[in-house]
Amino acid sequence: MAVLNLLNSPDKVRQPTKLNSAGQQICKSANAILNRQYVLGIQRLECLWENGKLTITGRVPLYYHKQLAQQLIMDANIGGIKLLVNEIEVC
């Protein structure tokens, strides 16, 4: 699984895409992993799916939380993810 670390760009507009059942399951699994964490900032993150690419978005107060969220998804070994994009903003 490849990983990209990006910052959210305020001028970037993400168009909603209709998910197939596999995409819905991948997003549901990824969001469940993040929601089980004791770190409140990580619980508020969102995962978006598009053609093999899972993108984690949202805001956290610490860079550690950004990296932790990414590592949690990577360690979960969710099938079907070809690229993990970390667009979490640290603020």
Buried (B, 14 or more C-beta within 10 A) or exposed (E): EEEEEBEEEEEEEEEEEEBEEEBEBBBBBBBEBBEEBEBEBBBEBBBBBBEEBBBBBBBBEEEEBBBBBBEBBBEBEBEEBEBBBBBBBBE
